[in-house]
């Protein structure tokens, strides 16, 4: 049963975190509209998990947002694999700089989709501007271990990137 005080608390959490959660997801999926839809789904999950609405709600939201974004990347990659076979026409060519930038973004997303989920989450959270303490809260880890975990995640990212695309 939802009480008025719990509804007010949820509203306050929503107002406090929605924009940041949507931005975080948008950095992963690169589609602001889809990011907003996924952010709403994250808050729906929060509404169904009242125990997550404690003092660590920010960490829970960030972790769930990153996972939602990564899941969306994997879903898009699966869809792209199959729709690529059905495409008959290609887009008109863009200027070379735009193409190269998009290619790099696609490669980064593909590498993130192949990494261990925890390592991908660490890389995305850090590249989104979160501090070590915020990352620790989001992933429920000891703040003292974040540096080492991030270093391993970056090494794994680089290794996967080089394995797939070669040295740049």
N, C-alpha and C positions, 0 to 999 in steps of 0.2 A: 504494500500500500504506500502510495506517495503522499507524504505530508507536505504542508505548505512550506515548512522550513527546509525540507530536503529539496523541494522544487526551487526555492530561492537560492540555496547553496549551489545547485546544478547550474542555474542561470548565471550566477557569479563566476563559476568556473568557466562556463562557456564564453562569457564576455572577456575574461582574463586571458584565455588561451586560444580561442578560435583562430585569430589572425595568424598567430605564430605557427600553429599546427598546419593551417592551409598553406602558408609560405614554405614550410618544411617539406610538405608533400609536393608542392609545385616544383621545388628544386630537384626532386627526384624524377617526377613524371614529365616535367616541362610542358604542362597543359594546365593553366590556371583554372579553367572551368572544371576539368576532371578532378583537380586537386581539391576544389571546394566540395565537390560531391563526396570525395573520399574523406575529407575532414568531417563532414556531417556524419558519415558512417562511423568514424572513430568516436564521435560524441554519442552516437546511438549505442555503441558497444559500452561506453562508459556508463550510460544510463542503465544498462542491463547488468552492470557489475558495480553495485553500490559500495562494495568493500574497497574498490579502487579509488573512491572519492575521499580518501584520507589526506594526510599531510604530504604524501608522495604522488599526488594526482598529476603534477606536471611531468614527472618522470614517466609515469604510466602512459600519459597522452603522447609524449614524444616517441617513446618506444613503439607504441601502437601505430602512430602516424608513419614512422619509418617503415615498419613492416607492411602497412597498407600500400605505401608507395612502391616498395620493392615487389610486392605481390602483383601490383598493377604492371610494373615493368615486365615481369615474367609472363603475365597474361598477354601483354602487347607483343612480346617476342614470339610467343606461340602463335598468335593470330597472324603476325607478319610472315612467319615461316609458311603458313598455309595459303595466305592470300597472295603471296609473291608468286606462287605457282599459277594463280588465276589471272594475274594482271596481263593485259594486252597493250596498254598504253602507258607511257612514262610521262612524268611532268616535264615541261620545257626546262632546259638547263638554266641554272641560276649562275650568278657570278662566282668565280672560283673561290673567293674568300668565304662566301656563305656556304658553299658546298663543303669545303674543307672543315669549317667550324661544325657543321651539322654531322659530318662523318666522325669527328672526334667525339662529339656528344653521344652519338650512337655507339661508338666503341666503348666509351666509359660506361654507358648503361648496360651494354652486353657483358662487360667484365664484372660490374656490380651484381648482375643477375647470376653469374657463375660462382661468385665468392660464397664462402660460408656466411649464413645469415647474420651471425653476430659480427663478423668482420665487416660486412657490407653496412650494417647499421652504424658501426663505429665511424667508418669513413664518411658516410652521409651526414651523421650528426656533427662531426667535426667540420666538414666542408660547409655546413649550414651556419657556422659561426658560434656553435655552442661551446661553452668553456668546459674544462675538464670536470669541474664539479657538476655542471648541468648534465654532461654525458653520463657521469657516474650515477646521478639520480635517475636519469631516464632508463638506464640499463640495470639499475640496482646492483652496482658494482662498487668496490672500494675505490675511492678517489685516488689513492696512492698507486693503484695498478693501471690507471687509464693511460698513462704515458707509454708503458710497455705494450699494452694491448693495442694502442693506436699504431705504434711502431710496427708491430707484427702485421696488423691489418694493412698498413701501407706497403709493406714488403710483399704481402700476398697479392695485393692489387697490382703492384708493379710486375711481379713475376707472371701473373695471369695475362696482363696486358702485353708484355714482351712475348710470351708464348703464343698469343693469338695474332698479334700485329707487328711484332718485331721491334727493334730498338728505334727510337725516334730521335 
